Amino acid sequence: MENFWVNALWSVTPTILVGLVFWAIVRSIIRADRGERAAYAEMESVERVRLGLPPAPRPGSAAAAKASSPE
């Protein structure tokens, strides 16, 4: 019976390890994207101030929905 549990553990271990590697890769991609979006938003706000434009509407706000509508 002890051999059964050892075999079960060895059978599940690669799946768990691959899942953890996949999770780490996806997490790092999402974190990098978040950082890039923040940096781009900062650059955009600086350029808007430099050019004398109004601040960009925030995503998800009513102003952003109205600005993106095709009317």
N, C-alpha and C positions, 0 to 999 in steps of 0.2 A: 504494500500500500504506500510505503514511503516513496518508492520509485515513481508512482503515479503522480504525486504532488510535485516532485522535482521536474518531471516531464511537462506537467501543466505550467509550471513557472517558466521553464525555458521556452515553451510555446508562446506564451503571452508577452514575454520580455521584449522581443523585437518590435512588436506592434506598439507597445507603450513607448519605447525609445523613438521610433519613427514619429509617433504622435507628438512627443515632446519637442523633437527637432522642428517639425512642421509648425507647432505653436510658437516656438521661439522666432522662426523666420517671419511668420505672419505678423507677430507682435512688433518686430523690429521694422518691418515695412510700414505698418500703421503709424508707429511713432515717428519715423522719418517723414512720412507724408504730413503729419500734424505739424512738425517743425518747419517744413517747407512752406506750408500754407500760412503759418504765422509770420515767417520771414517775408513772404510775398505781400501779405496784408500790410506789414510795416512799411515795406518799400512803396507800396501803392499809396498809403496815407501820407508819407513824406512827399511824394511827387505831387499829390493832389494839393497839399498845402503850398508847395513851391509854385505851382501853376495857378493858384487862387481858385481852385475848384471846390465845390462843397464836398463834405465827407461822403464816402461811398455808403449806400444803404447796407445794413446788416442782412446776411442771408436769413430767410425765414420771416422777416418783418413784412408788414403790409406794403411798405414803400418798395421793397425789393420785388415783391410779387407784381406790383403795379408797373415797375420799371421794366420787367421782363415780359409783360404781356404784349401780344402783337398789335394791339390797338393803336 
